[in-house]
């Protein structure tokens, strides 16, 4: 009996969240979390759950501007060391957007390990901005190369992290932001006081901040004052900006 070849896994884009605009003029690629090591195939429903609320919020906010929002479905659940599978899939997704829609600006928006993937894949020419929520980053090791930041040059970058995150160390995202800020002034980081990994306690504020950032970076809408201040402030102020309770109540829904 002939040996049957193992089918090749391919990343894919989920259906657009919300009604797809007639003419696409910008895209958000939502990158769910993942594991450090795993060759298993992710569950599409579970993976999308962590980014669906964000995606729907952005799809509503940007529909009139021509925004399309997709969840990226990875080939593997794990980052898997030097393979960096999730970052590879994020870069593929940016290329797929260009293939489908032409030269439109792309924001990579990731959660947890997806935040790391967004930061890594920022070097794709279509990417103009990166949103990393509670990004998973490896412990610093003198024997290993530090997380790259050169690819963030020329991009606008927002990192949001809860100060009580027990799964991904907020201090590691602060240190990465410090290094990135030296090469790129358009980097800022907000701290969500006493919130955990899922950023559930201040979910509405986090979603409003994400909308503020994405609509500004993709379509040129004016940033709110707190985001302007965070981008303009020198380190460490602009990298430890507190996210105020009630942020975004005046933003258009």
C-alpha positions in Angstrom: 0.0 0.0 0.0 1.5 3.3 -1.1 2.5 5.8 1.6 0.1 8.8 1.7 1.9 12.1 1.9 1.1 14.3 4.9 -1.0 17.3 3.6 0.8 20.6 3.8 -0.7 23.0 6.3 -1.5 26.5 5.1 -2.3 29.6 7.1 -5.5 31.3 6.0 -7.6 34.5 6.6 -10.9 34.2 8.3 -14.0 35.7 6.9 -14.1 39.5 7.3 -15.6 40.6 10.6 -18.6 42.7 10.0 -19.8 43.7 6.5 -17.0 43.8 4.0 -16.6 47.3 2.5 -17.2 47.7 -1.2 -13.7 49.2 -1.7 -11.0 48.2 0.8 -8.6 51.0 1.7 -7.0 49.5 4.9 -6.8 46.2 6.7 -6.3 44.9 10.3 -4.9 41.4 10.7 -5.9 39.9 14.1 -3.3 37.6 15.5 -4.6 35.3 18.3 -2.4 33.9 21.1 -0.6 30.6 20.9 1.9 28.4 22.7 5.6 28.5 23.0 6.0 25.0 21.6 3.3 23.0 19.8 2.9 21.3 16.5 -0.8 20.9 16.9 -3.3 22.7 14.6 -5.1 25.5 16.4 -8.9 25.4 16.9 -10.3 28.2 14.7 -13.1 29.0 17.1 -10.9 29.1 20.2 -8.2 31.1 18.5 -10.6 33.7 17.2 -12.3 34.1 20.6 -9.4 36.2 22.0 -9.5 38.8 19.2 -13.1 38.8 18.1 -14.3 41.6 20.3 -11.4 43.8 19.1 -12.0 42.9 15.5 -15.7 43.7 15.7 -15.1 47.0 17.3 -12.5 48.0 14.7 -14.8 46.7 11.8 -17.6 49.0 13.0 -15.4 51.9 13.5 -13.6 51.7 10.2 -16.4 50.4 7.8 -17.0 53.9 6.4 -13.3 54.3 5.7 -13.1 51.0 3.8 -11.5 48.9 6.6 -11.5 45.1 6.3 -10.7 43.0 9.4 -9.5 39.4 9.3 -8.5 36.8 11.9 -5.3 35.0 10.9 -5.7 31.2 11.3 -2.2 29.8 11.9 -0.8 26.5 10.7 0.5 25.6 14.1 -0.5 26.5 17.7 3.2 27.0 18.7 5.9 29.6 18.0 8.3 26.7 17.8 11.7 28.3 18.4 13.7 29.5 15.4 10.8 28.4 13.1 8.8 31.3 14.4 5.7 29.9 12.7 3.3 32.5 14.0 5.4 35.3 12.7 5.8 33.6 9.4 2.0 33.3 9.1 1.5 37.0 10.1 3.9 38.0 7.2 2.1 35.6 4.8 -1.2 37.3 5.8 0.1 40.8 5.1 1.2 39.5 1.7 -2.2 37.9 1.1 -3.9 41.3 1.8 -1.7 42.9 -0.8 -2.6 40.2 -3.3 -6.3 40.6 -2.6 -6.7 44.3 -2.2 -3.6 46.0 -3.6 -1.4 48.5 -1.9 -3.4 49.2 1.2 -2.0 50.0 4.7 -2.0 47.1 7.2 -2.1 47.1 11.0 -1.0 43.9 12.7 -2.9 43.5 16.0 -1.9 40.6 18.2 -2.7 39.2 21.6 -0.2 37.3 23.8 2.0 35.2 21.5 0.1 36.9 18.6 1.5 40.2 19.9 5.0 38.8 19.5 4.1 37.7 16.0 2.8 41.2 15.1 6.1 42.8 16.4 8.2 40.3 14.4 6.3 40.6 11.2 6.2 44.4 11.2 9.0 44.6 8.5 6.5 43.7 5.7 6.3 46.6 3.4 2.5 46.8 3.7 2.6 47.2 7.5 2.3 50.7 8.8 1.4 50.0 12.5 1.5 47.3 15.2 -0.8 46.8 18.1 0.5 44.3 20.7 -1.8 43.5 23.6 -0.1 41.7 26.5 2.6 40.4 24.2 4.4 37.2 25.2 8.1 37.7 25.1 10.9 35.3 26.0 13.0 35.8 29.1 16.2 37.7 28.4 19.1 35.4 28.0 22.7 36.6 27.5 23.3 33.5 25.4 20.5 34.3 23.0 19.9 37.2 20.6 17.5 39.7 22.0 14.1 40.2 20.4 14.5 42.1 17.2 13.3 45.7 17.0 14.9 47.0 13.7 11.8 45.9 11.8 9.7 48.4 13.8 11.5 51.4 12.3 9.1 53.5 10.3 6.0 51.9 11.9 3.7 53.2 14.6 3.7 50.9 17.6 1.4 50.6 20.5 1.9 48.1 23.3 -0.7 47.6 26.0 0.0 45.5 29.1 -1.8 44.9 32.4 0.5 45.4 35.5 -0.9 42.3 37.1 -0.4 40.0 34.1 0.6 36.6 35.5 1.2 34.9 32.1 3.2 37.4 30.1 5.7 39.6 32.0 4.9 43.3 31.5 8.5 44.3 32.4 9.7 42.4 29.3 7.4 44.4 27.0 8.6 47.6 28.7 12.2 46.7 28.0 11.5 45.9 24.4 9.7 49.2 24.0 12.7 50.9 25.5 15.0 49.4 22.8 12.5 50.1 20.0 12.0 53.7 21.1 15.8 54.4 20.6 15.4 53.7 16.9 11.8 54.8 16.4 10.1 57.6 18.2 6.7 56.4 17.1 6.5 53.8 19.9 4.4 54.0 23.0 3.2 51.7 25.7 0.2 51.9 28.1 0.0 50.2 31.4 -3.4 49.0 32.6 -3.2 49.2 36.4 -4.1 46.0 38.3 -5.4 44.3 35.2 -4.4 40.8 34.2 -3.5 39.0 31.0 -6.9 39.1 29.4 -7.3 42.9 30.1 -10.9 42.1 31.1 -11.3 44.7 33.9 -10.7 47.6 31.6 -11.9 46.0 28.4 -13.9 49.0 27.2 -10.9 51.3 27.7 -8.5 49.0 26.0 -10.9 48.6 23.0 -11.3 52.4 22.8 -7.5 52.9 22.8 -7.1 50.3 20.1 -9.7 52.0 18.0 -8.0 55.4 18.5 -4.7 54.0 17.4 -5.8 51.9 14.5 -8.1 54.6 12.9 -5.3 57.1 13.3 -2.5 55.0 11.9 -4.5 53.6 8.9 -6.7 56.6 8.0 -5.1 59.6 9.5 -7.8 60.4 12.2 -6.4 62.6 14.9 -5.3 60.7 18.0 -6.8 61.5 21.3 -4.7 63.6 23.7 -3.5 60.6 25.8 -2.2 58.8 22.8 -0.6 61.9 21.4 1.1 62.5 24.7 2.4 58.9 25.0 4.0 59.0 21.5 5.6 62.4 22.2 6.8 61.8 25.7 10.4 60.7 26.3 11.2 57.3 27.9 10.2 56.1 30.4 7.0 58.3 30.5 5.6 57.4 27.1 6.3 53.7 27.8 4.6 53.6 31.2 1.5 55.7 30.3 -1.4 54.8 32.6 -4.6 53.9 30.8 -7.2 56.0 32.6 -10.5 54.5 33.7 -13.2 55.8 31.4 -10.9 56.4 28.5 -12.7 56.6 25.2 -16.2 57.4 26.4 -16.2 60.4 24.0 -15.0 58.4 21.0 -17.5 57.8 18.2 -19.0 54.4 18.2 
